[in-house]
Amino acid sequence: MSVFFSKESIVLAPQSMDRSIPSSDVDGEMIHVEVVNSLDWISKLPNDLLLKVLSKLSMEEVLRTSVLSKRWVDVWKETSHLYLDMRKIANVKTLLPEVSHQAARSVTKIIKDHRGHLEGCTIYHDSVQCEDGVFESWIQSLVNVKHIKHLKLVNLFDRLDSVTRSNVTLDLPPKSFSHPDLISLFLDEYNLEAPHAFYSCWSLKDLRLIDISAETEVFNAVLVSCPSLEVLALRISCHKNSGTLKIENHNLKFLFLSCLEIEGLNVSSPNLDILSIGYLSCTEENCATASPSLHSHRNYWAAGHCFAHTSYNISCPRQGEKSIAHEVMLSGFDYCMKMLAIMSVSVDLTNAKEVEMLREVLAAWPEPMGKLEILLKGNNTAREESESSIEITRSMLWEETKPFPNAQFRVYSVWLSNFSGSREEFALASSMITHGTVINVMMIRPSSPSTTNKSKIKAGIAKLKKLPKCHKYLNITCSDQDLVEPSLW
């Protein structure tokens, strides 16, 4: 270990000096001394700092710290989150019966030994634990004893052995998830025969049912039992192709649906900010969604099928609050953020916060997007932003030297709907053209132009077509042929 001491802080005992030190060694401000120190300075840190260190490690590494010394024996027991993958605990890829039971006992002991405030727990387990009562005991301990807020449970379903195995059936006591401290629940690869485990889930804000199978009426009863949901993700399969899936919730902000074997869909959620559709097996005639804030000029139905797409109405939360739906997108919700995805987003380009939210969600997209429709909100939209905030949009977010949203994002086709030719709209379009954000097509869909505004839109489109293109074969076109100069075609 190399330690630097100031010259004034070092006192040399006369008996230790067996030779004279050249003046050049001591004339500087610092002397470099090589020392060997056996003291464990890290262990002297308070628990809150040690827990921050542990938060950077994997769960397996966290548990191994208990053997370092007496000081470390109990530190891990105060971590705020537990991530328990039985495969990693057993150090195997496949959980054979004997290994599975042993790993399950380890999970039970870890949960029992934890004595601090536990915020959340994730468990990847084998289906055997759902048959011998161990799984139920975990839920009981975590929800009703530890009072966790976030619970994620994943059945390690062996897809390669799907012929002989199927999703395990959850047979839990009534109100298993109803504790008021539990606010988010994630279940993956289970079969539900009854909804009673979800009864009275008044406090649940975030529910994600992934690869869950049940009858339609069971799903409907589960959703009725969770009236406070703000985030709902369903990737489900119904046992019988009968009945309509009903989602009636005025608190929902984010909704993802990928539903097999449903006869119909009825969504009534007037406050939705984001609706993402993965797959729907029902027909367009049997699909009804009532979400007034979500708009699109595109028809996502063709040949009786619904294309996967995401609709997002960007709206600024109240001061000091966060947009729940926006946070879900930024967390990397990969069920909708896929390559060649289709997205429709409504935004007010004169609102700096909304523009920044648009930038964040596009920058978070991990793959090239297929089609992006940007619905430009009207100029008469009620705003709470000050003039200085609007100027921020004009002077900072549209700098010509910076690509929007960043240098990596790419989309093959962009629609600019309700285009009025404003300064902000032209800046956004020109940035996407000159920096190569849009690859194949930019479609301008004008707002219903008045006589006075028509010439402004026409001039704006003409200027866009004259811009230098990053992609040589990019086609800039307009839905209204009368607004395009004939000489440019």
N, C-alpha and C positions, 0 to 999 in steps of 0.2 A: 504494500500500500504506500503510495506517495503522499506525503503530507507537507504542506508549505507553512512555515512559521515566520513571523516577522522577526527581524533581528533583535528588537528590544525584548521579546518574550522568552528568549532562550538564555538560560544560566548554565554555564559549564563548570562543573566541579574541578578544582585544580588537579586532583588525583586521576581524573579521567583523561587528562591531556598528556599523552606520552610523546607528542611531537608538537612543534609550533605550527600554527595555522597561518598560511600566507595571507598578507593583508588583502590581497585581491579576493580572497574567499569571504571576507567579512565586510567588505566595503559596500556591497550591494544592499538594497532594501530587504531582499528575501534570501533565505538559505534553504536549499532543498535537502531534506533529511529523509532517508529511507528507513522506515520503521516497520516492525512486525507487531501487530496488535491482535491479540486473541479475543478481545472483548466483542460481544455480540450486540452491536449498537441497535440493530433492527428490533431485537426482542425487547429493548427498553422503550420502544415507542408505545403510545397509548393504543387501546383497542380500536378506537375509531380509525386511526391511521392504518393499523394492521388490516382492518377489514377492507379498506380501500385497496391495499395491496392484493388481498385475496380476490377482490372483484375482477381483477385482470387475469386470473388463472382459470383453468378448466376445473370442473367439479372434482375430477380425479386428483388433480394437483392440490386442490384445497384440502381434501380429506387427508392427503399424505402429510400435510404440515403438522398433523397432530402427533407425529412421532419425532419431530425435531428436538423438542425439549419440553420440560414441564410447563414452560411459559406458553407454548403453542397448543397444548393438549385440548383446551376448550375454546380457542379463538374461533374456529370454524363454526361452532355451534351458535354463533351470533350473526352469521351471514343472513342477508335479507332475502336471498333467493336460493332455492335448491334445484339443480338440474340433474335428474337421476335417470340415466339410460342404463338399463340392466345389461345390455350388451357390453358397454364400456366397463361397468362394474365387474363383470365376469371376464372381461378381456377376450370375448369371443364374437364371431360374426353371426352365429346361429345359436339360439338358446335351446339346447336339448333339455329334456325334463329335469335331470338331476342338477344341471347348471342353473336352470331357471328357478328352482326352489331355493337354491343357495343364494342367488342374486336377490331374490325377493326378500329373504330374511335380512340381507344387508340393507335393502331399502327401508324395511320396517324399523331396523335399529337406527338408521340415520334420522328418520323422521322422529322417532321417540327421543333420541338424544339431543336433538336441536332444542335449545332453550331460550333463544332470543326472539325478537320480533320478526316473524316470517311474513314477508310481503307476498311471495309467490312461489309456486312449485310446479315443475314440469317432470312428468314421469313417462318414460317409454318402457312398456312392460309386455309380457307374454300373455296370451289368452288364458293360460292356466290359472292366473291369479284371480280371474273373474269367476272361476268355478269353485275355488276352495275358500272363498270368503276373505282372502287377503286384500283384494282390490277394494272391497267395501270398507274394510278397517282403515285403509289408507285415507279414503275420502272422509270418513268419520273423524279421524285424528286431525287431518289438515283443515277441514272446514269448521268443525264444531269445537275442537280443542285449541288448535293453533290460530284459528280465525284468519286464515289467509285471504288476500284480496284477489289474487290471480291464480287460476288453476288450469293447467294444460295436461290432458291425459291422452296418450297415444297407444293404441293396440298395435303391436308389431306384427301385423298381418303379413304372412308369407305369400306374396303374389305368385311365386314360382310353384307353390303347392296349393293353388286355389281350387284344384279339383277336389281335394279331400278336406280342405278347411274353408270356413266362411267366417264372416264377421261375428265376433262373440256378442251374445245378447246381454245387455245390461239389465240386471235384475236387482235394483236398488230400493231401499225403503222410501216411503213417501217423504217429500221435502228434503231430500239429501243435499240439494244445492240451495236451500232457501235461507241460509244464514245471512243476516243483513250486512256482514262485512265482505262477503263475496261479491265482487263487481264484474269480474270477467271469467268466462268459462270457455275452454277449447276442448272439443271431443273429436277424436279421429279414429275411424274404422270400428264402428260399433253398430249393433242392431238394437232398435228400441221396439219393445212390444207394448209398452204402456208409458204414459207421460207423467206418472205420479211422482217420480224423482224430482221433477221441475215445479211441482206445485208451490205456489206462494213465493216465487222468486222475484219479489218486489224490488230488490236492490240491484239486480243484475243489469249492468249497462252494456256489456259486450258479450255476445254469444256467437260462437263459431262452431257449426256442426259440419265437419268435413268427412266425406265418404261414410255417411250415416244412412242406414236403411230403416224404413218404418212405413206404416200405412199413412196415407194422407191425413186422416183424422188425428193420428197421434201427433204429427207435426203441428197441426192446427192447435191442438190442446196445449202443446209445449209453448207456442208463441203467445197464446192468450195468458198463460201463467207468468209471462215475463213482460209486463206492460211498460217497464221503464227503459227498455233497450234503446240505445243510441247507435250501436253498431251490430249488424246482423249479417253473417256470412253463412250461406247454405249451399253445400255441394252434396246433394242428397239423391236417394233413389227410393221410390215408393214401391211397396210390395205389389200393389194392384193398380192397374192403370184406370183408376176411377176416383172421382172426387176432385175438388178444386182446392189448391193451396191458397190460404187466405192470410194476408199480412196486413193487419190494421193497427197502426201504431203512429201516434202523433209526435213521438219523441225521436223517431229514427232519423239519423243524419247520414248514415252509410249503409247501403244494402247491396250485397252480392248474391246472385242466384245462378246456380247451375243445377237444374232439376231434371231427373230422368223419370219417366213413367208417371207424369202428372197429366190429368185430363184438362185442367185449366189453372189459371193464375189470376188472383185478384189482389192488387196492392193498393192500399189507401194509406199513404204516408205523406201528408202535405208539406212536411218540413224537411224532406230529403234534400241533401246537398249532392250526394253521389249515388247513382244507380248503375251497377255493373252487372251485365248479363254474360254468363259463360255459355250456357246451353239451356234451351227450353224444349221439352218434347211436345208441348201443347201447340195448338194452331193459333194463328193470329186472332181468329174470331173468339177464341176462348181465353184471350189474354187481355186483362184490363189493368192499367196502372194510372193511379191518380196522384200525380206529384207535380203540382202547378209550377214550381220553380225550375223544373227541368225542361229544356227545349231543344229541339233539333229540327233541321230542315231535311234530314236524311231519313229514308225509310229503311229500317234494318230488317225488314221481312222480305223474303224472296223465295218463290217455289215452296211455300208452306213452312219455311224454316226461318228462325231468327238468327242473324249474324251476331257473334260475340261483339260486344261494344260496352263502352263506359260513357255515361253522361255526368257532367260535373258542372254545377252552378256555383261559381266562386263568389262567396260573400264574406265580408270581413266580420269576424266575431267582435263582441263588445270589448272595450278596452280592459285588458287584464285577463281575458279569457282566450282559450284556444279553440280552433276549429277542429272538432273531433274527427270529422270525415277527412280533413286535410292531413291530420296526423296519421291516420291509417294509411293513406296513400304514401306518405313520406317514409313510413316504416318498411316499405317494400312489400306491399301486398301482391305477391307474385301470381295470384290466380287471375288477375286482370292485366298486370303489367308485363305483357308478353310481346314477343317479336311480331311485327305486322298487325298489332292491335289497332282497333278503331276507337277513337275518342271524340266526344263532342263536349266543348267547354264554353261556358258563358262567362264573359269578363268585361269589366268596365276599364278601358285603357287609360282613362283619366284619373283612376284611383290607384295611387302608388302601392297600397297594400295588396290590392287584388292582382296587380301586375306581378308583384313579387311572389305571390302565391302561385300564379301561373308558371313563373320561371322555376320555382322550386319543384313543382310536380313534374314538369317536363324534364328538368335536369335529373330527376330521380329515376326516369325511365331507363331500364337497363339495356333495352334492345331497340333497334330501329322501329319506329311506329309505321303502321300501314297508312292510315288515314286520320287526319286531324281536322275537325271542324271547329273553328273559333267563332262563336256567336258574339258579336259586338253589341254590348248593351247600349240602349239609346242615350242620347245626351241629356234627356230630361229625367234620367234616373235620379232618385233622391240620394244625396250624398251628405256625408258628415265630415268629409275631408276638407281641410283648409286649402287656400290658394297655394300656400307654400308646399303642401303635400303634392298638389297637382304639378307644380313646377319641378318637384323631384322626379316625377315620371318623365317629364320632357328633357330634363338636363342630365339625368344619370342613367336611367334604365334603357335609354335608346342610343347610347353612345355608339357611333359608327364603328369604332375600333373593337367593340366587344360583341361577339355573336350572341344571339338570344335563342335559347336560354343559356347555352354554353357552346363550346367548340365541338363537343362530342355528339350532341343530340341530332338525330336525323329522322325525317319523315318523308314518305314517298309522295303523299298527296295532301295538300292543305286547301281547305275551303275557308274563305273569309266571308261570313254571312252578315248581313245588315251593314255592309260597307257604305260609308258616307263620304269618304275622301278626306277625313280629318287628318290633322298633322300626326296624331298618335297612330292612327291606322296605317298611314303611309310609312311611318318609321318602322313599325313592326313588319310590314310586308317587305320593305326594302332590305331590312336586316336579314330576313329569312332567305331572300333571293341572293344577295351578294355574298353571304357567308356560307352558302351551301346547305342551309338547314333543310330546305325542301328540295327533293331530288327530281321528281317527275312532273308534277302538275300543281299549279296554284290557280284555284278557281275563285274568282271574285263574284260574290252574290250581293248586289247592291240592295240597300234599303229601298223602300218604295219612294222613289225620288220625286221631289217637287220640281217645278219648272226651274226654280232658282238653284237648286242643289244638283240638278242633272249635269250641268256643265262642269261643276267641281269634281264629281265622280269620274266623268269622262276624262278630264285632264289628269286626275290621279292615276287612272289605269294606263293612260298613255305614257306617263313618266315611269311607271313600274316596268313597262315593256321595253323601255330604253336602257334600263339599268344593266351593268355588266353582270353576267350570270356565272356563278361558280360551277354550275352543271350546264354544259353546253346545250343539252336537249331539253332543258326545262321549258315547259309550255305554260305561259301565263295567259289565262283565258277568262271570259266573263259570261255569266248566264244570260245577260241581256246584250244581244248583238248590237243594239242601237247605241250602246255606250262605248263601242270600240271603233277607233279610227280605221276606215277601210284600207288605208295605205299600209297599215301595220300587219295586215293579214296576208 
